[in-house]
Amino acid sequence: MYISTKQVDLLMSFRSATFLRVWQYIPVAFLFVPLTLAGYVGLSAEKTNAAAGLMNFMRNIGQSVGTSVVTTLIARRSQYHQSVLAEHTASGRFHASIAGLAIRLTRSSLSMHVAQQQALGRL
């Protein structure tokens, strides 16, 4: 995951994204094989079906909980960043920057309304 934080951007190629995804999933084989083996150690042959069912159930529950946790974290961080941006756009400094840029854009033959929209979009 550390490597992916350094290599992922909007300009990366499909090949790079594919290679990165394969590279991330290579260790999964070293995780699930020992876990599955540990789940069957000491079981008789007639209990292996029940053990397989329990292991699949627990894996599904774990995936569901993990997905819920990540979704909640993303939603909370999005709310935080939105509040931070709202604080910055409500400041006098932000409005002064928009006004200054709008004045410069009106000098390049834009109407005041279009210049204000352009300034807001650029900032």
LOTIVEX-86790 format. One line per field, with one value per residue (C-alpha): residue number from 1; residue in three letters; x, y, z. Coordinates in steps of 0.02 Angstrom, whole numbers. Example, Ala and Ser with C-alpha at 12.3 -4.5 7.8 and 13.67 -1.06 7.14 Angstrom:
BEGIN
pos: [1,2]
code: [ALA,SER]
east: [615,684]
north: [-225,-53]
up: [390,357]
END
This chain:
BEGIN
pos: [1,2,3,4,5,6,7,8,9,10,11,12,13,14,15,16,17,18,19,20,21,22,23,24,25,26,27,28,29,30,31,32,33,34,35,36,37,38,39,40,41,42,43,44,45,46,47,48,49,50,51,52,53,54,55,56,57,58,59,60,61,62,63,64,65,66,67,68,69,70,71,72,73,74,75,76,77,78,79,80,81,82,83,84,85,86,87,88,89,90,91,92,93,94,95,96,97,98,99,100,101,102,103,104,105,106,107,108,109,110,111,112,113,114,115,116,117,118,119,120,121,122,123]
code: [MET,TYR,ILE,SER,THR,LYS,GLN,VAL,ASP,LEU,LEU,MET,SER,PHE,ARG,SER,ALA,THR,PHE,LEU,ARG,VAL,TRP,GLN,TYR,ILE,PRO,VAL,ALA,PHE,LEU,PHE,VAL,PRO,LEU,THR,LEU,ALA,GLY,TYR,VAL,GLY,LEU,SER,ALA,GLU,LYS,THR,ASN,ALA,ALA,ALA,GLY,LEU,MET,ASN,PHE,MET,ARG,ASN,ILE,GLY,GLN,SER,VAL,GLY,THR,SER,VAL,VAL,THR,THR,LEU,ILE,ALA,ARG,ARG,SER,GLN,TYR,HIS,GLN,SER,VAL,LEU,ALA,GLU,HIS,THR,ALA,SER,GLY,ARG,PHE,HIS,ALA,SER,ILE,ALA,GLY,LEU,ALA,ILE,ARG,LEU,THR,ARG,SER,SER,LEU,SER,MET,HIS,VAL,ALA,GLN,GLN,GLN,ALA,LEU,GLY,ARG,LEU]
east: [0,145,205,32,25,183,137,-50,-98,-216,-84,-33,-54,-170,-19,52,-115,-131,46,17,-146,-61,84,-38,-124,29,39,-144,-93,25,-117,-263,-171,-104,-271,-364,-237,-253,-442,-432,-296,-359,-531,-601,-654,-840,-820,-725,-885,-945,-773,-773,-945,-892,-733,-827,-957,-825,-732,-892,-932,-755,-767,-935,-871,-714,-814,-929,-782,-695,-856,-885,-706,-720,-885,-817,-658,-759,-867,-712,-630,-791,-801,-619,-651,-808,-707,-580,-710,-801,-646,-617,-452,-539,-665,-524,-432,-588,-615,-434,-436,-604,-533,-385,-501,-611,-456,-444,-613,-729,-889,-892,-1015,-914,-752,-821,-876,-707,-616,-720,-690,-504,-485]
north: [0,118,95,131,298,351,288,318,477,530,507,327,199,50,-64,19,8,-177,-216,-123,-219,-387,-337,-294,-464,-577,-578,-633,-810,-811,-758,-869,-1033,-1039,-978,-1116,-1245,-1190,-1206,-1389,-1448,-1583,-1604,-1770,-1797,-1785,-1612,-1529,-1472,-1383,-1304,-1243,-1166,-1078,-1013,-944,-866,-780,-720,-644,-561,-490,-422,-342,-260,-201,-126,-37,33,98,175,262,328,395,482,561,622,693,789,853,912,994,1091,1145,1206,1296,1387,1445,1503,1605,1707,1886,1836,1717,1851,1977,1852,1826,2013,2043,1904,1964,2139,2068,1964,2115,2200,2057,2106,1996,2062,2082,1938,1818,1876,1838,1665,1633,1694,1582,1434,1464,1480]
up: [0,32,-146,-214,-121,-212,-387,-409,-499,-638,-773,-736,-874,-871,-871,-716,-627,-672,-614,-451,-419,-452,-340,-200,-208,-209,-17,-5,-51,97,210,160,138,318,387,294,348,530,517,468,586,705,622,571,391,430,509,366,278,435,458,278,303,462,383,232,346,452,297,227,394,402,226,264,423,334,192,315,413,257,192,358,363,186,225,384,302,157,280,369,208,152,315,298,121,178,311,183,57,189,233,179,102,-18,-71,-94,-205,-310,-326,-377,-506,-574,-598,-692,-800,-841,-909,-1034,-1110,-1004,-930,-741,-718,-828,-745,-572,-628,-707,-551,-439,-554,-562,-375]
END
